[in-house]
């Protein structure tokens, strides 16, 4: 598998950005944050001073885009049942911050109460 090496360019505020990102991520990898509490923490910290958008996307206060996606969404999208996958594919369009329980209800075909 090819490695991707990101490069972030800041004309201004680079030190502030580095301080924010190292405070948020500490010694963890950016990809595949599994615990819901950790995802909520990332969403709160990264969206502070930025803009929230649909499907789990946000821009932080430095203008960098992030998508906070629950691991289970990836699993549901890869399900062999195309109808389930399609339902769960449509659900994030109605959300800003992705809600794991609501995604599961969409996957299972349950109506929102």
Secondary structure as the mmCIF struct_conf table of DSSP 4:
data_model
#
loop_
_struct_conf.conf_type_id
_struct_conf.id
_struct_conf.beg_label_comp_id
_struct_conf.beg_label_asym_id
_struct_conf.beg_label_seq_id
_struct_conf.end_label_comp_id
_struct_conf.end_label_asym_id
_struct_conf.end_label_seq_id
BEND BEND1 UNK A 11 UNK A 12
HELX_RH_AL_P HELX_RH_AL_P1 UNK A 14 UNK A 25
TURN_TY1_P TURN_TY1_P1 UNK A 26 UNK A 27
BEND BEND2 UNK A 28 UNK A 28
BEND BEND3 UNK A 30 UNK A 31
HELX_RH_AL_P HELX_RH_AL_P2 UNK A 36 UNK A 47
TURN_TY1_P TURN_TY1_P2 UNK A 48 UNK A 49
BEND BEND4 UNK A 50 UNK A 50
STRN STRN1 UNK A 51 UNK A 52
BEND BEND5 UNK A 54 UNK A 54
TURN_TY1_P TURN_TY1_P3 UNK A 55 UNK A 56
STRN STRN2 UNK A 57 UNK A 59
TURN_TY1_P TURN_TY1_P4 UNK A 61 UNK A 62
BEND BEND6 UNK A 63 UNK A 63
STRN STRN3 UNK A 65 UNK A 67
HELX_RH_AL_P HELX_RH_AL_P3 UNK A 71 UNK A 77
TURN_TY1_P TURN_TY1_P5 UNK A 78 UNK A 78
BEND BEND7 UNK A 80 UNK A 80
HELX_RH_AL_P HELX_RH_AL_P4 UNK A 82 UNK A 91
HELX_RH_3T_P HELX_RH_3T_P1 UNK A 92 UNK A 94
BEND BEND8 UNK A 96 UNK A 97
HELX_RH_AL_P HELX_RH_AL_P5 UNK A 100 UNK A 108
TURN_TY1_P TURN_TY1_P6 UNK A 109 UNK A 109
HELX_LH_PP_P HELX_LH_PP_P1 UNK A 110 UNK A 112
#
